[in-house]
């Protein structure tokens, strides 16, 4: 099969489309012919070698943890899905990749709703899993006031919508140019940076119940102050979160939070109801994987970056 891959750590231009060994569905897994695959910030960190000391890869490595496509193999023990079904989902987290290819093996999935395009579905699953995991960890429910730092990115835009569907009130930080966009998703926007505590206090005079740091911009001291307790803050982006008493939640090895796979079917149902979408920052062909990683590395994507697979 063909796949986007890298054989050495380095900048985005180490990525190339080349032949790779074809994977097959094992027990409790399905294989899909990939139509679109998402790009996450972690993909770039793995490629650059930043995570090498504690997450070494077997090279060559195929990046990508979520994808959408057509089921073409079904492993033992799998029920409720058939060859030819359209689905979206995530790969085995222990593999740290494998989605940006002609074929991908999924360990968690849901039926692709007609309301989402292939590109939207291909970029949905990882962020839905992350958002669901964090919302559960923070106990977000009806009446919760949630602050999201970095609310216009891939994780942020999905978390906003899933939190609102739970009955929460959401305040989200983003650049001023994204305020109208964020308000359109149902959040109350505010700017990040100096003065954040005062701005959030004005918007939520009764206080904030929970905080998600999806930006990793060094704002955790302010976020803890806003929440009033480090236990009410979760980061998915700041590797130094523990220095502030904040839990770093992730889907890879060593994760202590319950995975949010159940959120995939929830998001699909909400999309069918017109209550969930996946904003896309850019859709690029698989051969432009390097450009996709460059865009992701800027940290300024509004929504998800997705690779289309021919």
Secondary structure, 3 states (H helix, E strand, C coil): CEEEEECCCCCHHHCEEEECCCCCCCCCCEEEEEEEEEECHHHHHHHHCCCCCCCCCCCCECCCCEEEEEEEEECCCCCCCCCCCEEEEECCHHHCCCCCECEEEECEEEECCCCCCHHHHHCCHHHHHHHHHHHHHHCCCCCCEEEEECCCEHHHHHHHHHHHHCCCEEEEECCHHHHHHHHHCCCEEECCCCCHHHHHHHHCCCCCCEEEECCCCCCHHHHHHHHCCHHHEEECCCCCHHHHCCEECCCCCCCCCCCCCCHHHHHHHHHHCCCCCCCEEEEEEHHHHHHHHHHHHCCCCCEEEEEECC
